[in-house]
């Protein structure tokens, strides 16, 4: 999915006042349980607030 810079800015503005848990609950409600999931052992190092666009990729180690 490719979005323009204007669309990114619009999304950042729309999501800036939301908590991650609220966004996640909305995704679950829309039946997108798999999208945006992290392993439970991935946690922040300290309490902080961040807003931005993230791109998740899957890495498969190669056998070289």
N, CA, C and O atoms as a printed pandas DataFrame, in Angstrom:
     atom_number atom_name residue_name chain_id  residue_number  x_coord  y_coord  z_coord
0              1         N          UNK        A               1    0.843   -1.171    0.000
1              2        CA          UNK        A               1    0.000    0.000    0.000
2              3         C          UNK        A               1    0.889    1.235    0.000
3              4         O          UNK        A               1    1.726    1.398    0.888
4              5         N          UNK        A               2    0.718    2.079   -0.957
5              6        CA          UNK        A               2    1.477    3.314   -1.054
6              7         C          UNK        A               2    0.529    4.487   -0.865
7              8         O          UNK        A               2   -0.513    4.575   -1.515
8              9         N          UNK        A               3    0.907    5.384    0.036
9             10        CA          UNK        A               3    0.081    6.566    0.261
10            11         C          UNK        A               3    0.933    7.808    0.068
11            12         O          UNK        A               3    2.150    7.777    0.253
12            13         N          UNK        A               4    0.286    8.890   -0.303
13            14        CA          UNK        A               4    0.994   10.138   -0.567
14            15         C          UNK        A               4    1.371   10.834    0.733
15            16         O          UNK        A               4    0.890   10.466    1.804
16            17         N          UNK        A               5    2.230   11.841    0.634
17            18        CA          UNK        A               5    2.633   12.606    1.813
18            19         C          UNK        A               5    1.433   13.317    2.434
19            20         O          UNK        A               5    1.339   13.427    3.657
20            21         N          UNK        A               6    0.523   13.795    1.600
21            22        CA          UNK        A               6   -0.673   14.462    2.109
22            23         C          UNK        A               6   -1.555   13.499    2.898
23            24         O          UNK        A               6   -2.093   13.856    3.946
24            25         N          UNK        A               7   -1.702   12.266    2.384
25            26        CA          UNK        A               7   -2.482   11.252    3.094
26            27         C          UNK        A               7   -1.821   10.866    4.414
27            28         O          UNK        A               7   -2.509   10.650    5.412
28            29         N          UNK        A               8   -0.498   10.780    4.426
29            30        CA          UNK        A               8    0.224   10.489    5.667
30            31         C          UNK        A               8   -0.027   11.584    6.696
31            32         O          UNK        A               8   -0.315   11.296    7.858
32            33         N          UNK        A               9    0.082   12.835    6.271
33            34        CA          UNK        A               9   -0.152   13.961    7.186
34            35         C          UNK        A               9   -1.571   13.921    7.734
35            36         O          UNK        A               9   -1.785   14.160    8.923
36            37         N          UNK        A              10   -2.535   13.623    6.883
37            38        CA          UNK        A              10   -3.927   13.540    7.325
38            39         C          UNK        A              10   -4.101   12.428    8.370
39            40         O          UNK        A              10   -4.785   12.615    9.377
40            41         N          UNK        A              11   -3.479   11.275    8.122
41            42        CA          UNK        A              11   -3.558   10.175    9.086
42            43         C          UNK        A              11   -2.909   10.549   10.418
43            44         O          UNK        A              11   -3.450   10.248   11.482
44            45         N          UNK        A              12   -1.754   11.203   10.357
45            46        CA          UNK        A              12   -1.085   11.616   11.592
46            47         C          UNK        A              12   -1.947   12.581   12.398
47            48         O          UNK        A              12   -1.993   12.501   13.626
48            49         N          UNK        A              13   -2.615   13.472   11.721
49            50        CA          UNK        A              13   -3.505   14.418   12.404
50            51         C          UNK        A              13   -4.690   13.674   13.010
51            52         O          UNK        A              13   -5.056   13.928   14.158
52            53         N          UNK        A              14   -5.294   12.757   12.252
53            54        CA          UNK        A              14   -6.448   12.006   12.746
54            55         C          UNK        A              14   -6.108   11.128   13.944
55            56         O          UNK        A              14   -6.926   10.979   14.851
56            57         N          UNK        A              15   -4.905   10.542   13.960
57            58        CA          UNK        A              15   -4.524    9.601   15.006
58            59         C          UNK        A              15   -3.784   10.247   16.168
59            60         O          UNK        A              15   -3.533    9.576   17.169
60            61         N          UNK        A              16   -3.426   11.520   16.075
61            62        CA          UNK        A              16   -2.558   12.144   17.078
62            63         C          UNK        A              16   -3.158   12.155   18.480
63            64         O          UNK        A              16   -2.404   12.111   19.451
64            65         N          UNK        A              17   -4.468   12.211   18.628
65            66        CA          UNK        A              17   -5.093   12.253   19.951
66            67         C          UNK        A              17   -5.547   10.884   20.448
67            68         O          UNK        A              17   -6.145   10.788   21.520
68            69         N          UNK        A              18   -5.277    9.832   19.693
69            70        CA          UNK        A              18   -5.720    8.494   20.074
70            71         C          UNK        A              18   -4.619    7.728   20.788
71            72         O          UNK        A              18   -3.433    7.920   20.518
72            73         N          UNK        A              19   -5.023    6.864   21.696
73            74        CA          UNK        A              19   -4.077    5.948   22.332
74            75         C          UNK        A              19   -3.918    4.722   21.442
75            76         O          UNK        A              19   -4.830    4.369   20.693
76            77         N          UNK        A              20   -2.775    4.083   21.523
77            78        CA          UNK        A              20   -2.519    2.880   20.723
78            79         C          UNK        A              20   -3.575    1.821   21.011
79            80         O          UNK        A              20   -4.040    1.140   20.097
80            81         N          UNK        A              21   -3.955    1.680   22.280
81            82        CA          UNK        A              21   -4.957    0.675   22.647
82            83         C          UNK        A              21   -6.292    0.947   21.956
83            84         O          UNK        A              21   -6.988    0.009   21.565
84            85         N          UNK        A              22   -6.653    2.218   21.803
85            86        CA          UNK        A              22   -7.909    2.552   21.124
86            87         C          UNK        A              22   -7.857    2.179   19.644
87            88         O          UNK        A              22   -8.820    1.650   19.090
88            89         N          UNK        A              23   -6.725    2.463   19.020
89            90        CA          UNK        A              23   -6.562    2.101   17.607
90            91         C          UNK        A              23   -6.617    0.585   17.454
91            92         O          UNK        A              23   -7.266    0.069   16.545
92            93         N          UNK        A              24   -5.928   -0.126   18.354
93            94        CA          UNK        A              24   -5.908   -1.598   18.311
94            95         C          UNK        A              24   -7.310   -2.170   18.512
95            96         O          UNK        A              24   -7.702   -3.104   17.812
96            97         N          UNK        A              25   -8.062   -1.623   19.455
97            98        CA          UNK        A              25   -9.437   -2.081   19.667
98            99         C          UNK        A              25  -10.280   -1.859   18.421
99           100         O          UNK        A              25  -11.090   -2.710   18.053
100          101         N          UNK        A              26  -10.091   -0.724   17.776
101          102        CA          UNK        A              26  -10.818   -0.452   16.534
102          103         C          UNK        A              26  -10.452   -1.428   15.437
103          104         O          UNK        A              26  -11.322   -1.873   14.688
104          105         N          UNK        A              27   -9.171   -1.769   15.330
105          106        CA          UNK        A              27   -8.742   -2.746   14.333
106          107         C          UNK        A              27   -9.336   -4.114   14.629
107          108         O          UNK        A              27   -9.745   -4.826   13.711
108          109         N          UNK        A              28   -9.387   -4.489   15.913
109          110        CA          UNK        A              28  -10.012   -5.760   16.281
110          111         C          UNK        A              28  -11.490   -5.761   15.924
111          112         O          UNK        A              28  -12.011   -6.758   15.425
112          113         N          UNK        A              29  -12.163   -4.649   16.178
113          114        CA          UNK        A              29  -13.583   -4.529   15.882
114          115         C          UNK        A              29  -13.841   -4.659   14.371
115          116         O          UNK        A              29  -14.885   -5.156   13.949
116          117         N          UNK        A              30  -12.865   -4.201   13.565
117          118        CA          UNK        A              30  -12.984   -4.281   12.107
118          119         C          UNK        A              30  -12.459   -5.617   11.559
119          120         O          UNK        A              30  -12.261   -5.767   10.353
120          121         N          UNK        A              31  -12.234   -6.599   12.474
121          122        CA          UNK        A              31  -11.783   -7.944   12.095
122          123         C          UNK        A              31  -10.388   -7.941   11.466
123          124         O          UNK        A              31  -10.111   -8.750   10.581
124          125         N          UNK        A              32   -9.522   -7.054   11.905
125          126        CA          UNK        A              32   -8.137   -7.001   11.439
126          127         C          UNK        A              32   -7.216   -7.435   12.570
127          128         O          UNK        A              32   -6.271   -6.725   12.916
128          129         N          UNK        A              33   -7.494   -8.608   13.150
129          130        CA          UNK        A              33   -6.746   -9.095   14.304
130          131         C          UNK        A              33   -5.270   -9.315   13.993
131          132         O          UNK        A              33   -4.418   -9.079   14.850
132          133         N          UNK        A              34   -4.962   -9.760   12.795
133          134        CA          UNK        A              34   -3.580  -10.092   12.435
134          135         C          UNK        A              34   -2.776   -8.842   12.106
135          136         O          UNK        A              34   -1.576   -8.800   12.378
136          137         N          UNK        A              35   -3.402   -7.831   11.532
137          138        CA          UNK        A              35   -2.702   -6.621   11.122
138          139         C          UNK        A              35   -2.163   -5.859   12.330
139          140         O          UNK        A              35   -2.894   -5.626   13.292
140          141         N          UNK        A              36   -0.901   -5.472   12.287
141          142        CA          UNK        A              36   -0.319   -4.627   13.309
142          143         C          UNK        A              36   -0.005   -5.293   14.625
143          144         O          UNK        A              36    0.233   -4.598   15.613
144          145         N          UNK        A              37    0.007   -6.608   14.682
145          146        CA          UNK        A              37    0.275   -7.298   15.940
146          147         C          UNK        A              37    1.775   -7.416   16.197
147          148         O          UNK        A              37    2.567   -7.568   15.267
148          149         N          UNK        A              38    2.148   -7.343   17.466
149          150        CA          UNK        A              38    3.537   -7.514   17.886
150          151         C          UNK        A              38    3.634   -8.701   18.830
151          152         O          UNK        A              38    2.638   -9.129   19.413
152          153         N          UNK        A              39    4.819   -9.217   18.971
153          154        CA          UNK        A              39    5.046  -10.248   19.970
154          155         C          UNK        A              39    4.863   -9.630   21.353
155          156         O          UNK        A              39    5.237   -8.474   21.548
156          157         N          UNK        A              40    4.306  -10.352   22.312
157          158        CA          UNK        A              40    4.061   -9.789   23.639
158          159         C          UNK        A              40    5.325   -9.370   24.383
159          160         O          UNK        A              40    5.254   -8.511   25.261
160          161         N          UNK        A              41    6.494   -9.959   24.051
161          162        CA          UNK        A              41    7.710   -9.576   24.764
162          163         C          UNK        A              41    8.330   -8.286   24.231
163          164         O          UNK        A              41    9.338   -7.838   24.776
164          165         N          UNK        A              42    7.773   -7.675   23.193
165          166        CA          UNK        A              42    8.268   -6.390   22.700
166          167         C          UNK        A              42    7.544   -5.292   23.473
167          168         O          UNK        A              42    6.331   -5.119   23.349
168          169         N          UNK        A              43    8.321   -4.548   24.280
169          170        CA          UNK        A              43    7.762   -3.490   25.126
170          171         C          UNK        A              43    8.657   -2.265   25.051
171          172         O          UNK        A              43    9.833   -2.378   24.707
172          173         N          UNK        A              44    8.114   -1.092   25.369
173          174        CA          UNK        A              44    8.956    0.109   25.372
174          175         C          UNK        A              44    9.970    0.063   26.518
175          176         O          UNK        A              44    9.717   -0.554   27.553
176          177         N          UNK        A              45   11.099    0.709   26.328
177          178        CA          UNK        A              45   12.110    0.769   27.371
178          179         C          UNK        A              45   11.711    1.752   28.470
179          180         O          UNK        A              45   12.085    1.563   29.628
180          181         N          UNK        A              46   10.965    2.789   28.129
181          182        CA          UNK        A              46   10.489    3.774   29.089
182          183         C          UNK        A              46    9.144    4.301   28.620
183          184         O          UNK        A              46    8.772    4.128   27.459
184          185         N          UNK        A              47    8.420    4.941   29.518
185          186        CA          UNK        A              47    7.110    5.483   29.161
186          187         C          UNK        A              47    7.296    6.676   28.234
187          188         O          UNK        A              47    8.038    7.605   28.552
188          189         N          UNK        A              48    6.634    6.651   27.107
189          190        CA          UNK        A              48    6.749    7.733   26.146
190          191         C          UNK        A              48    5.521    7.755   25.256
191          192         O          UNK        A              48    4.716    6.823   25.287
192          193         N          UNK        A              49    5.369    8.781   24.483
193          194        CA          UNK        A              49    4.277    8.891   23.518
194          195         C          UNK        A              49    4.892    9.212   22.172
195          196         O          UNK        A              49    5.699   10.134   22.048
196          197         N          UNK        A              50    4.509    8.450   21.169
197          198        CA          UNK        A              50    5.028    8.666   19.826
198          199         C          UNK        A              50    3.893    8.513   18.828
199          200         O          UNK        A              50    3.024    7.655   18.985
200          201         N          UNK        A              51    3.909    9.343   17.810
201          202        CA          UNK        A              51    2.928    9.280   16.732
202          203         C          UNK        A              51    3.699    9.270   15.430
203          204         O          UNK        A              51    4.593   10.090   15.226
204          205         N          UNK        A              52    3.362    8.356   14.558
205          206        CA          UNK        A              52    4.059    8.301   13.281
206          207         C          UNK        A              52    3.563    7.156   12.429
207          208         O          UNK        A              52    2.696    6.386   12.843
208          209         N          UNK        A              53    4.111    7.051   11.253
209          210        CA          UNK        A              53    3.782    5.990   10.309
210          211         C          UNK        A              53    4.828    4.887   10.477
211          212         O          UNK        A              53    6.029    5.156   10.467
212          213         N          UNK        A              54    4.373    3.673   10.629
213          214        CA          UNK        A              54    5.291    2.545   10.762
214          215         C          UNK        A              54    5.066    1.570    9.614
215          216         O          UNK        A              54    3.947    1.406    9.127
216          217         N          UNK        A              55    6.124    0.944    9.202
217          218        CA          UNK        A              55    6.017   -0.089    8.179
218          219         C          UNK        A              55    6.608   -1.361    8.773
219          220         O          UNK        A              55    7.782   -1.396    9.144
220          221         N          UNK        A              56    5.804   -2.385    8.858
221          222        CA          UNK        A              56    6.239   -3.648    9.428
222          223         C          UNK        A              56    6.652   -4.584    8.298
223          224         O          UNK        A              56    5.941   -4.731    7.304
224          225         N          UNK        A              57    7.795   -5.203    8.464
225          226        CA          UNK        A              57    8.282   -6.163    7.477
226          227         C          UNK        A              57    8.620   -7.460    8.180
227          228         O          UNK        A              57    8.894   -7.473    9.380
228          229         N          UNK        A              58    8.602   -8.519    7.454
229          230        CA          UNK        A              58    8.989   -9.827    7.994
230          231         C          UNK        A              58   10.340  -10.198    7.392
231          232         O          UNK        A              58   10.540  -10.108    6.181
232          233         N          UNK        A              59   11.242  -10.607    8.239
233          234        CA          UNK        A              59   12.593  -10.953    7.817
234          235         C          UNK        A              59   12.799  -12.451    7.954
235          236         O          UNK        A              59   12.581  -13.026    9.020
236          237         N          UNK        A              60   13.214  -13.064    6.883
237          238        CA          UNK        A              60   13.551  -14.480    6.894
238          239         C          UNK        A              60   15.067  -14.589    6.704
239          240         O          UNK        A              60   15.574  -14.231    5.641
240          241         N          UNK        A              61   15.791  -15.071    7.700
241          242        CA          UNK        A              61   17.247  -15.193    7.550
242          243         C          UNK        A              61   17.587  -16.124    6.390
243          244         O          UNK        A              61   16.944  -17.155    6.194
244          245         N          UNK        A              62   18.578  -15.753    5.648
245          246        CA          UNK        A              62   18.995  -16.596    4.533
246          247         C          UNK        A              62   20.081  -17.560    4.990
247          248         O          UNK        A              62   20.811  -17.306    5.947
248          249         N          UNK        A              63   20.156  -18.632    4.296
249          250        CA          UNK        A              63   21.230  -19.600    4.571
250          251         C          UNK        A              63   22.247  -19.447    3.467
251          252         O          UNK        A              63   22.058  -19.925    2.348
252          253         N          UNK        A              64   23.315  -18.780    3.796
253          254        CA          UNK        A              64   24.242  -18.420    2.766
254          255         C          UNK        A              64   25.445  -19.221    2.690
255          256         O          UNK        A              64   26.295  -18.979    1.833
